[in-house]
């Protein structure tokens, strides 16, 4: 609490240092009290973990009756997945291995299990001409599925119709006068996007009013692009490069347009004969059938010919099936053509699963083709693979694959719908014996999303389902890893520099209208005058109008509780220094693609330092010059849409960011760049203010309370045990830890992402009450926060370790490793020999008590010392 005396007609500011110790969302409330009244304000602080976030999703199909799952044998064991089905008893057991990679940043892992509800697929369409359509289409497919199965509830129907109407109105903003559509209002018309718009708008007619003039004029424009050989012209830049890629690009585009024409109910007036155009395109596709060299081209052509009921559809389907791939589970899918979709090794399958967006799109078209030809049994095996690729919100990897994937799955669900669904699923975890959850799936609430948060990782997750029907569980795992070591397909560099002080502008003779972003002569120039910056253009007073109350004033240096001239977190206790950044920054991001050809439309996601916002004038200038197609802003980042990224020359994007509020110790921000249609090819780069070191740092001021707050996250130092009796030690160990080990330090790694990794070997198991059965010579990883001084390790020394259950990970070779976190409950003390020289009296006393403690624990264990319910006991002497 701070007490401030403020004279009349004046103001003052008070600073409270806030040091986040945990990840997540935290409300920060500030209260002000005075004799005339009170006030309060609340802001949400979002704390992110160090490193780069990884998100992995795996789907688990629950089918206790075994009607839809395909299995080659009773016990289907593939990679890390054990799947057993008792068809007679209508029971199913699934074991999913959730071991994380060894380089995970501790305490960043989060796992959620959910039963998918269709309501999560309903979205308000936004974005460019194509993004708007991919958000509009799921609303159509969800409505069609629910209506066909008689499960369309009034509230869901109302929500979907509102989204569809708004999406349709927004789509018209990308429409040209000739009826065609473009990615952005200022871009050229696109044959591919116009066909896509025609397809989605035609499908929407069932549920909302769509002007026939809009769809028919789009069809007329497409027919005008028809060539005599049956293919279609595409003169504009195409975002979806695969449409024109390889030797079958024109065939793929022709199949895509034909599908839209076949689904359209328009009959344009005038010189165009729709039937003749259809036959010409069908003939063109039939002539190219044997030349197709990519799975997506084969799948799209097969679906188009099946939709047209062409005599060649059977031959096309034969070619399609010949290039299909099978997974060990028996599922069927199609690859991207030249990309290996699965890296099969000893690592968990779900961790390595990296489906290509083109593979998902090709498989979805193949499923539509099978359904159109009545091959339901064969389709079951395709659906199993597609369901495994879905993300937690029901989408897939990118955009086109999401649209076609949802269309295929909804069509499959309509044709195979069963009203019988009565299933219960018990969820347990090998990593936590106390974790038990139950999810019920029934017909009446099948549309409701059911979610189980805070699922343990580092072991097997077990599902036991019983009942009838088919359900789908999705497991989403999030964790952070260090930036280094990631393969990167882009060459990225970021430079940020401070711009000169505001005073410079008052004496600048340059016109603002002539300024280039970040030009030396235009520092701090903005399009609009800002009252808070200039206060009616008067020169700022030499004496600040607002006084700042420094809570650290007159405070002397305070040592740590153990008498050292530094705190427990291992940093000197110096005065708290403000590291206030410049009011304006210039950020320049340069990027080049390192592949064999340029990318399609790409996204440059530029993270912003906390407290900064980009200046719109600079972004509008880049857009006007054609450097970017579009931009979107949020509180945390700036997203730039780029037409393509060259593989031959480096392109740079420069803008200014203005400071909105002061933040101490600004941490690095990240820049991500990826291909819009192949987001698995991405690169992440962290940059810092003024290009200083990017290590995330903590700080500690002179106030003892802040140091103690940080110390609460660290392990106790050895001298905290001086003077303690063996009875106190054994009581603490039995009530707060599950392992007491004698270990030897083998090696220590350099600090990375806030933690130091220490390799140790078990010399003796003194006590073990956890799930992990440790033995002599087992190797362990000890994770120590870089900001913590204790525990102190020396390679070759022997220590007593008391800790709670470790986390389980897998190293680069797929071997299991276990890591103990050196948190506030962990205890590490060096084992001294009885006749060792140069020991203080307190060290000798501690060594004797720990020897007695170990002997007693080995002989009698924790009898008479463990409290019921394993209530954590306070530190001895507290």
VOMARRO-800114 format. One record per residue (C-alpha): x, z, y; residue in three letters. Coordinates in steps of 0.02 Angstrom, whole numbers, padded with zeros to 5 digits, always signed. Layout:
BEGIN
XZYALA...
//
This chain:
BEGIN
+00000+00000+00000UNK+00060-00040+00176UNK+00007+00043+00340UNK+00012-00073+00490UNK-00018-00033+00674UNK-00078-00189+00764UNK-00101-00191+00954UNK-00259-00270+01027UNK-00263-00461+01028UNK-00115-00470+00910UNK-00084-00501+00727UNK+00036-00449+00589UNK+00081-00506+00415UNK+00127-00400+00265UNK+00223-00462+00113UNK+00200-00394-00062UNK+00324-00458-00192UNK+00232-00518-00349UNK+00334-00550-00506UNK+00232-00627-00649UNK+00282-00557-00819UNK+00155-00647-00929UNK+00082-00822-00940UNK-00097-00863-00894UNK-00222-00847-00752UNK-00218-00687-00650UNK-00332-00639-00505UNK-00238-00570-00355UNK-00347-00463-00242UNK-00295-00403-00069UNK-00397-00268+00020UNK-00389-00225+00204UNK-00461-00062+00274UNK-00484-00008+00454UNK-00591+00111+00555UNK-00715-00026+00598UNK-00733-00108+00428UNK-00658-00175+00267UNK-00620-00346+00197UNK-00548-00423+00040UNK-00489-00590-00027UNK-00452-00649-00204UNK-00342-00792-00263UNK-00301-00848-00439UNK-00117-00853-00487UNK-00076-00976-00626UNK+00085-00932-00717UNK+00165-01067-00825UNK+00300-01046-00955UNK+00473-01119-00945UNK+00513-01287-01022UNK+00404-01435-01069UNK+00232-01407-01145UNK+00194-01491-01311UNK+00017-01510-01378UNK-00019-01549-01560UNK-00189-01566-01640UNK-00234-01578-01824UNK-00409-01604-01892UNK-00473-01524-02050UNK-00623-01604-02134UNK-00734-01478-02221UNK-00828-01557-02365UNK-00860-01424-02499UNK-00965-01543-02603UNK-00826-01674-02604UNK-00942-01820-02566UNK-00841-01904-02429UNK-00662-01847-02454UNK-00556-01959-02563UNK-00432-01874-02679UNK-00317-01938-02812UNK-00313-01769-02898UNK-00396-01599-02891UNK-00258-01512-02795UNK-00213-01628-02652UNK-00049-01563-02579UNK+00022-01671-02439UNK+00164-01614-02327UNK+00105-01444-02266UNK-00080-01462-02311UNK-00157-01388-02468UNK-00335-01447-02499UNK-00433-01386-02650UNK-00616-01428-02680UNK-00732-01354-02810UNK-00870-01484-02808UNK-00977-01392-02934UNK-00970-01228-02838UNK-00979-01313-02667UNK-00820-01224-02610UNK-00664-01285-02522UNK-00496-01206-02480UNK-00379-01278-02350UNK-00208-01206-02309UNK-00125-01273-02151UNK+00056-01232-02113UNK+00077-01181-01930UNK+00264-01154-01926UNK+00330-01201-01754UNK+00498-01284-01719UNK+00646-01169-01692UNK+00673-01216-01510UNK+00503-01152-01452UNK+00511-01049-01293UNK+00451-00876-01349UNK+00278-00817-01296UNK+00220-00992-01246UNK+00134-01031-01411UNK-00057-01038-01410UNK-00171-01093-01550UNK-00359-01126-01546UNK-00476-01176-01687UNK-00639-01262-01642UNK-00786-01346-01724UNK-00815-01504-01622UNK-00976-01520-01525UNK-01031-01686-01451UNK-01063-01604-01283UNK-00875-01605-01252UNK-00878-01795-01256UNK-00999-01808-01110UNK-00895-01840-00954UNK-00923-01892-00775UNK-00841-02064-00756UNK-00698-02071-00630UNK-00537-02165-00598UNK-00500-02351-00591UNK-00611-02492-00654UNK-00552-02466-00832UNK-00542-02276-00829UNK-00720-02270-00765UNK-00778-02372-00915UNK-00686-02266-01043UNK-00774-02112-00973UNK-00941-02202-00966UNK-00935-02269-01144UNK-00930-02100-01237UNK-01093-02051-01152UNK-01172-02209-01223UNK-01108-02179-01400UNK-01158-01995-01402UNK-01333-02039-01342UNK-01351-02177-01471UNK-01295-02063-01613UNK-01408-01918-01563UNK-01558-02030-01537UNK-01534-02119-01704UNK-01521-01953-01797UNK-01666-01870-01705UNK-01556-01735-01629UNK-01562-01783-01445UNK-01600-01623-01349UNK-01678-01635-01174UNK-01532-01547-01087UNK-01403-01660-01170UNK-01504-01815-01131UNK-01521-01765-00948UNK-01336-01731-00930UNK-01286-01895-01014UNK-01407-01999-00910UNK-01343-01924-00747UNK-01163-01962-00796UNK-01208-02138-00850UNK-01299-02178-00688UNK-01156-02113-00581UNK-01031-02207-00688UNK-01129-02368-00670UNK-01138-02351-00481UNK-00951-02319-00473UNK-00915-02469-00584UNK-01002-02582-00459UNK-00870-02537-00330UNK-00745-02636-00436UNK-00859-02789-00445UNK-00817-02950-00354UNK-00943-03065-00271UNK-00925-03192-00412UNK-00979-03061-00541UNK-00807-03022-00611UNK-00723-02852-00614UNK-00549-02791-00567UNK-00447-02635-00601UNK-00449-02588-00417UNK-00556-02657-00276UNK-00404-02743-00200UNK-00340-02815-00366UNK-00372-02988-00440UNK-00514-03019-00562UNK-00475-02992-00746UNK-00551-03084-00894UNK-00513-02938-01008UNK-00587-02805-00892UNK-00741-02910-00854UNK-00775-02927-01041UNK-00750-02740-01061UNK-00872-02705-00919UNK-00999-02825-00993UNK-00988-02739-01162UNK-01012-02561-01094UNK-01150-02610-00972UNK-01245-02702-01109UNK-01236-02548-01220UNK-01295-02438-01076UNK-01456-02536-01052UNK-01539-02438-01192UNK-01532-02277-01091UNK-01523-02320-00905UNK-01577-02463-00793UNK-01443-02596-00775UNK-01471-02746-00662UNK-01479-02903-00771UNK-01402-03000-00628UNK-01244-02894-00644UNK-01221-02922-00830UNK-01275-03103-00830UNK-01162-03148-00684UNK-01016-03066-00775UNK-01057-03170-00929UNK-01065-03328-00823UNK-00895-03289-00749UNK-00823-03266-00924UNK-00896-03431-00983UNK-00814-03513-00834UNK-00647-03449-00900UNK-00677-03530-01069UNK-00551-03664-01120UNK-00592-03816-01224UNK-00500-03750-01378UNK-00608-03593-01380UNK-00485-03471-01301UNK-00501-03390-01130UNK-00394-03396-00974UNK-00316-03237-00905UNK-00223-03273-00743UNK-00216-03096-00676UNK-00106-02953-00727UNK-00171-02868-00886UNK-00154-02680-00903UNK-00175-02687-01091UNK-00014-02783-01132UNK-00057-02797-01317UNK-00198-02915-01268UNK-00069-03046-01222UNK+00078-02984-01326UNK+00165-03067-01472UNK+00119-03237-01539UNK-00066-03194-01555UNK-00105-03133-01380UNK-00230-03271-01340UNK-00317-03244-01507UNK-00335-03058-01473UNK-00410-03090-01301UNK-00529-03221-01373UNK-00590-03097-01505UNK-00614-02963-01373UNK-00717-03078-01260UNK-00818-03145-01408UNK-00868-02968-01458UNK-00934-02937-01281UNK-01028-03103-01280UNK-01105-03071-01451UNK-01168-02900-01397UNK-01239-02968-01233UNK-01423-03015-01221UNK-01401-03124-01066UNK-01447-03307-01059UNK-01368-03374-00900UNK-01454-03518-00813UNK-01367-03679-00769UNK-01235-03783-00855UNK-01170-03650-00975UNK-01227-03650-01156UNK-01193-03477-01229UNK-01222-03532-01409UNK-01101-03676-01391UNK-00969-03561-01315UNK-00991-03437-01457UNK-00969-03571-01590UNK-00816-03640-01502UNK-00734-03467-01497UNK-00780-03431-01678UNK-00702-03596-01730UNK-00546-03553-01630UNK-00528-03383-01715UNK-00556-03459-01887UNK-00417-03586-01855UNK-00295-03449-01804UNK-00338-03330-01945UNK-00186-03366-02055UNK-00067-03355-01906UNK-00109-03178-01852UNK+00043-03065-01857UNK-00018-02899-01787UNK-00139-02773-01862UNK-00238-02757-01700UNK-00262-02945-01690UNK-00318-02954-01872UNK-00437-02807-01852UNK-00517-02871-01692UNK-00535-03047-01762UNK-00612-02982-01923UNK-00739-02878-01827UNK-00781-03024-01712UNK-00807-03142-01860UNK-00910-03011-01953UNK-01017-02983-01798UNK-01042-03172-01785UNK-01080-03183-01972UNK-00946-03315-01992UNK-00914-03387-02167UNK-00730-03342-02140UNK-00767-03157-02120UNK-00729-03121-02304UNK-00559-03206-02294UNK-00522-03111-02133UNK-00568-02947-02216UNK-00456-02989-02364UNK-00308-03015-02246UNK-00353-02854-02156UNK-00356-02750-02315UNK-00192-02824-02375UNK-00099-02751-02225UNK-00183-02580-02234UNK-00076-02425-02259UNK-00120-02271-02362UNK-00075-02091-02328UNK-00037-01965-02467UNK-00212-01895-02441UNK-00285-02062-02489UNK-00340-02107-02313UNK-00326-02286-02251UNK-00262-02343-02081UNK-00175-02488-01994UNK-00012-02474-01899UNK+00040-02542-01730UNK+00138-02683-01809UNK+00317-02632-01774UNK+00306-02445-01744UNK+00327-02314-01879UNK+00183-02195-01851UNK+00237-02054-01964UNK+00408-01977-01983UNK+00400-01906-02158UNK+00530-01770-02185UNK+00534-01585-02221UNK+00454-01534-02057UNK+00268-01491-02052UNK+00161-01647-02056UNK+00053-01593-01910UNK+00206-01566-01800UNK+00274-01741-01834UNK+00108-01831-01821UNK+00127-01955-01679UNK-00006-02090-01698UNK+00018-02243-01590UNK-00130-02287-01478UNK-00127-02464-01547UNK-00134-02397-01725UNK-00290-02297-01683UNK-00369-02447-01595UNK-00330-02564-01741UNK-00400-02439-01867UNK-00559-02415-01764UNK-00589-02603-01758UNK-00558-02611-01945UNK-00689-02475-01972UNK-00816-02571-01867UNK-00780-02726-01971UNK-00809-02632-02134UNK-00972-02558-02070UNK-01031-02729-02012UNK-00997-02796-02187UNK-01082-02649-02273UNK-00923-02574-02349UNK-00974-02391-02330UNK-00870-02323-02474UNK-00712-02405-02409UNK-00756-02342-02234UNK-00752-02161-02291UNK-00565-02173-02317UNK-00539-02245-02143UNK-00644-02111-02059UNK-00537-01974-02136UNK-00382-02043-02050UNK-00467-02072-01882UNK-00534-01895-01878UNK-00358-01828-01902UNK-00299-01917-01745UNK-00425-01844-01624UNK-00370-01725-01489UNK-00454-01558-01457UNK-00584-01633-01339UNK-00631-01773-01458UNK-00528-01909-01375UNK-00382-02004-01451UNK-00211-02053-01387UNK-00253-02166-01241UNK-00401-02261-01167UNK-00450-02415-01266UNK-00419-02326-01431UNK-00534-02185-01372UNK-00676-02304-01328UNK-00667-02406-01489UNK-00631-02251-01594UNK-00785-02161-01531UNK-00891-02317-01552UNK-00833-02336-01732UNK-00859-02153-01776UNK-01031-02147-01695UNK-01083-02305-01788UNK-01020-02231-01950UNK-01113-02068-01917UNK-01276-02160-01885UNK-01261-02258-02048UNK-01210-02109-02156UNK-01307-01970-02070UNK-01370-01827-02176UNK-01484-01692-02107UNK-01416-01566-02232UNK-01286-01453-02152UNK-01274-01271-02200UNK-01095-01211-02211UNK-00991-01057-02175UNK-00804-01059-02147UNK-00693-00905-02159UNK-00529-00919-02063UNK-00381-00806-02103UNK-00196-00809-02063UNK-00040-00774-02163UNK+00047-00718-02003UNK-00079-00580-01965UNK-00172-00490-02103UNK-00296-00418-01977UNK-00349-00590-01915UNK-00517-00639-01991UNK-00648-00752-01913UNK-00810-00832-01972UNK-00888-00993-01908UNK-01061-01051-01964UNK-01110-01234-01959UNK-01294-01273-01970UNK-01403-01422-01927UNK-01493-01336-01783UNK-01334-01289-01689UNK-01216-01427-01745UNK-01201-01491-01566UNK-01133-01326-01500UNK-00945-01310-01481UNK-00883-01158-01576UNK-00708-01100-01535UNK-00588-00967-01599UNK-00447-00929-01475UNK-00285-00833-01501UNK-00255-00893-01678UNK-00087-00831-01747UNK+00053-00956-01777UNK+00209-00943-01883UNK+00127-00950-02053UNK-00014-01029-02150UNK-00189-01042-02076UNK-00319-01034-02213UNK-00496-01103-02214UNK-00622-01058-02350UNK-00781-01160-02333UNK-00939-01144-02437UNK-01105-01234-02428UNK-01167-01411-02407UNK-01138-01550-02282UNK-00983-01610-02191UNK-00899-01519-02046UNK-00744-01544-01942UNK-00623-01411-01882UNK-00486-01449-01757UNK-00330-01345-01735UNK-00242-01363-01567UNK-00069-01289-01548UNK+00020-01280-01380UNK+00198-01223-01352UNK+00344-01255-01236UNK+00515-01323-01283UNK+00673-01344-01180UNK+00688-01508-01087UNK+00857-01553-01158UNK+00870-01657-01315UNK+00710-01758-01294UNK+00726-01944-01322UNK+00677-02033-01163UNK+00622-02213-01143UNK+00634-02206-00953UNK+00780-02182-00836UNK+00716-02057-00706UNK+00801-01980-00556UNK+00723-01867-00425UNK+00794-01817-00256UNK+00713-01689-00141UNK+00783-01642+00028UNK+00731-01539+00176UNK+00674-01627+00333UNK+00732-01566+00502UNK+00641-01430+00597UNK+00485-01464+00697UNK+00582-01446+00860UNK+00669-01612+00820UNK+00507-01705+00838UNK+00475-01643+01015UNK+00632-01733+01072UNK+00614-01887+00962UNK+00592-02051+01055UNK+00524-02143+00902UNK+00342-02189+00885UNK+00255-02113+00736UNK+00168-02275+00694UNK+00337-02357+00660UNK+00399-02221+00544UNK+00445-02251+00364UNK+00415-02105+00245UNK+00564-01986+00249UNK+00659-02090+00379UNK+00786-01987+00475UNK+00705-02029+00641UNK+00532-01981+00580UNK+00557-01809+00507UNK+00397-01708+00513UNK+00297-01857+00579UNK+00115-01857+00524UNK-00033-01970+00551UNK-00143-01832+00619UNK-00103-01694+00741UNK-00119-01524+00661UNK-00178-01382+00769UNK-00089-01253+00663UNK+00076-01345+00687UNK+00081-01378+00873UNK-00052-01269+00955UNK-00109-01399+01083UNK+00067-01472+01096UNK+00145-01325+01189UNK+00323-01281+01148UNK+00327-01134+01026UNK+00367-00965+01100UNK+00540-00894+01073UNK+00463-00727+01021UNK+00351-00744+00867UNK+00170-00705+00903UNK+00143-00634+00730UNK+00254-00491+00678UNK+00309-00475+00498UNK+00307-00304+00417UNK+00454-00288+00297UNK+00410-00162+00163UNK+00593-00147+00115UNK+00647-00087+00287UNK+00751+00072+00289UNK+00754+00076+00100UNK+00923+00112+00026UNK+00992+00041-00134UNK+00919+00124-00286UNK+01013+00126-00449UNK+00936+00107-00619UNK+00875+00256-00719UNK+01033+00262-00822UNK+01147+00281-00673UNK+01220+00107-00667UNK+01239+00011-00503UNK+01122-00122-00573UNK+00949-00126-00647UNK+00897-00140-00828UNK+00866-00324-00803UNK+01051-00351-00778UNK+01054-00405-00595UNK+01140-00316-00450UNK+01025-00214-00341UNK+01048-00305-00177UNK+00927-00323-00035UNK+00782-00439-00066UNK+00820-00602+00021UNK+00691-00729+00069UNK+00724-00903+00004UNK+00595-00989+00113UNK+00599-01177+00093UNK+00584-01305+00231UNK+00411-01339+00303UNK+00422-01522+00250UNK+00513-01599+00104UNK+00554-01778+00063UNK+00533-01820-00122UNK+00602-01982-00193UNK+00572-02030-00375UNK+00663-02178-00451UNK+00620-02247-00622UNK+00666-02389-00740UNK+00601-02427-00914UNK+00735-02436-01050UNK+00636-02541-01174UNK+00650-02724-01217UNK+00518-02778-01091UNK+00423-02708-00943UNK+00283-02584-00973UNK+00098-02608-00945UNK+00011-02500-00817UNK+00108-02337-00806UNK+00077-02165-00736UNK+00202-02066-00632UNK+00149-01884-00628UNK+00253-01797-00494UNK+00242-01608-00501UNK+00239-01520-00333UNK+00326-01359-00285UNK+00209-01212-00268UNK+00135-01210-00093UNK+00164-01395-00055UNK+00044-01542-00035UNK+00090-01727-00012UNK+00055-01812+00155UNK-00083-01941+00133UNK-00010-02062+00260UNK+00143-02093+00151UNK+00037-02121-00003UNK-00079-02241+00087UNK+00072-02336+00151UNK+00140-02359-00027UNK-00032-02418-00083UNK-00047-02541+00062UNK+00123-02616+00020UNK+00075-02637-00163UNK+00205-02516-00230UNK+00066-02415-00313UNK-00109-02464-00367UNK-00191-02295-00341UNK-00151-02111-00321UNK-00237-01946-00361UNK-00195-01773-00296UNK-00215-01599-00368UNK-00147-01430-00319UNK-00006-01447-00445UNK+00043-01631-00447UNK+00029-01805-00375UNK-00020-01945-00495UNK+00036-02121-00453UNK-00034-02273-00546UNK+00096-02411-00556UNK+00058-02590-00607UNK+00211-02598-00718UNK+00385-02523-00730UNK+00526-02648-00743UNK+00660-02638-00876UNK+00782-02733-00766UNK+00782-02647-00596UNK+00749-02472-00533UNK+00598-02443-00421UNK+00589-02293-00304UNK+00437-02203-00234UNK+00459-02094-00082UNK+00340-01975+00006UNK+00340-01816+00108UNK+00265-01651+00052UNK+00204-01522+00177UNK+00215-01335+00150UNK+00042-01254+00156UNK+00095-01075+00119UNK+00259-00984+00095UNK+00321-00948-00082UNK+00480-00855-00126UNK+00603-00919-00256UNK+00521-01087-00282UNK+00543-01141-00462UNK+00580-01317-00529UNK+00438-01443-00540UNK+00425-01579-00671UNK+00403-01766-00659UNK+00324-01859-00805UNK+00316-02047-00826UNK+00229-02137-00969UNK+00151-02301-01018UNK-00037-02290-00991UNK-00073-02371-01160UNK+00067-02289-01257UNK+00080-02111-01188UNK+00192-02058-01333UNK+00330-02152-01241UNK+00355-02030-01099UNK+00497-01948-01007UNK+00500-01779-00921UNK+00623-01729-00786UNK+00634-01565-00691UNK+00688-01566-00510UNK+00727-01428-00386UNK+00717-01398-00198UNK+00870-01476-00117UNK+00936-01521-00290UNK+01002-01347-00325UNK+01017-01274-00500UNK+00858-01290-00600UNK+00872-01128-00699UNK+00717-01021-00682UNK+00767-00856-00603UNK+00690-00687-00576UNK+00729-00576-00428UNK+00731-00391-00396UNK+00725-00304-00228UNK+00787-00134-00176UNK+00626-00048-00227UNK+00641+00042-00392UNK+00461+00004-00440UNK+00493-00182-00452UNK+00650-00158-00556UNK+00559-00042-00673UNK+00419-00168-00686UNK+00541-00299-00748UNK+00629-00172-00860UNK+00466-00145-00952UNK+00491-00313-01036UNK+00665-00272-01100UNK+00728-00177-01250UNK+00789+00001-01225UNK+00973+00023-01194UNK+01080+00118-01317UNK+01111+00266-01203UNK+00924+00301-01197UNK+00948+00374-01372UNK+01084+00495-01319UNK+01030+00672-01359UNK+00883+00621-01471UNK+00859+00704-01641UNK+00837+00606-01801UNK+00657+00669-01813UNK+00615+00585-01647UNK+00699+00424-01702UNK+00606+00414-01868UNK+00441+00453-01784UNK+00467+00313-01659UNK+00521+00189-01793UNK+00373+00225-01907UNK+00242+00216-01770UNK+00308+00067-01671UNK+00405-00048-01787UNK+00387-00129-01958UNK+00570-00161-01996UNK+00728-00057-01988UNK+00880-00161-02032UNK+01068-00152-02029UNK+01130-00318-01960UNK+01292-00403-01912UNK+01303-00523-01765UNK+01369-00695-01816UNK+01349-00802-01661UNK+01265-00813-01491UNK+01200-00967-01402UNK+01208-01005-01218UNK+01054-00951-01121UNK+00915-01081-01123UNK+00740-01080-01047UNK+00749-00896-01005UNK+00807-00834-01176UNK+00970-00807-01269UNK+00970-00838-01456UNK+01076-00723-01564UNK+01113-00763-01747UNK+01127-00612-01863UNK+01137-00577-02050UNK+01051-00434-02141UNK+01175-00314-02220UNK+01048-00184-02276UNK+00858-00168-02275UNK+00828+00014-02229UNK+00639+00001-02210UNK+00514-00142-02222UNK+00326-00136-02199UNK+00292-00313-02137UNK+00234-00472-02222UNK+00409-00544-02226UNK+00511-00485-02375UNK+00688-00477-02309UNK+00840-00461-02420UNK+01025-00436-02399UNK+01116-00590-02331UNK+00957-00661-02252UNK+00991-00737-02082UNK+00888-00692-01929UNK+00868-00752-01750UNK+00858-00621-01612UNK+00778-00679-01450UNK+00837-00588-01295UNK+00772-00624-01120UNK+00908-00691-01008UNK+00854-00574-00869UNK+00877-00420-00980UNK+01042-00327-00992UNK+00994-00233-01150UNK+01018-00246-01293UNK+01201-00290-01277UNK+01274-00389-01424UNK+01453-00425-01476UNK+01495-00552-01611UNK+01563-00466-01767UNK+01488-00295-01727UNK+01362-00206-01839UNK+01198-00138-01770UNK+01040-00046-01819UNK+00887-00151-01778UNK+00710-00082-01764UNK+00578-00214-01726UNK+00403-00272-01760UNK+00352-00424-01864UNK+00453-00581-01824UNK+00389-00754-01784UNK+00415-00890-01914UNK+00489-01058-01864UNK+00568-01212-01942UNK+00740-01276-01895UNK+00790-01458-01878UNK+00818-01472-02066UNK+00646-01404-02107UNK+00709-01234-02165UNK+00611-01077-02124UNK+00691-00959-01998UNK+00626-00794-01929UNK+00649-00735-01751UNK+00633-00556-01687UNK+00589-00539-01503UNK+00689-00404-01414UNK+00541-00334-01319UNK+00508-00159-01253UNK+00472-00093-01429UNK+00631-00160-01508UNK+00781-00045-01530UNK+00961-00100-01556UNK+01105+00024-01571UNK+01282-00008-01626UNK+01339+00077-01786UNK+01497+00176-01754UNK+01615+00236-01889UNK+01629+00424-01908UNK+01814+00426-01863UNK+01809+00287-01735UNK+01919+00324-01584UNK+01876+00312-01399UNK+01696+00371-01425UNK+01613+00487-01301UNK+01531+00647-01357UNK+01357+00572-01331UNK+01401+00419-01435UNK+01464+00529-01578UNK+01305+00634-01571UNK+01195+00477-01574UNK+01294+00404-01720UNK+01267+00563-01822UNK+01081+00567-01788UNK+01058+00384-01833UNK+01153+00408-01997UNK+01035+00552-02042UNK+00887+00446-01986UNK+00938+00302-02101UNK+00966+00414-02252UNK+00798+00500-02231UNK+00707+00335-02206UNK+00789+00258-02360UNK+00742+00408-02466UNK+00565+00449-02410UNK+00507+00304-02303UNK+00375+00336-02169UNK+00273+00466-02261UNK+00199+00596-02143UNK+00259+00498-01992UNK+00141+00350-01975UNK-00015+00377-01872UNK-00180+00308-01932UNK-00214+00133-01863UNK-00030+00108-01814UNK-00058+00173-01638UNK+00095+00134-01533UNK+00190+00291-01491UNK+00273+00317-01324UNK+00461+00318-01308UNK+00540+00483-01364UNK+00550+00607-01223UNK+00421+00518-01114UNK
//
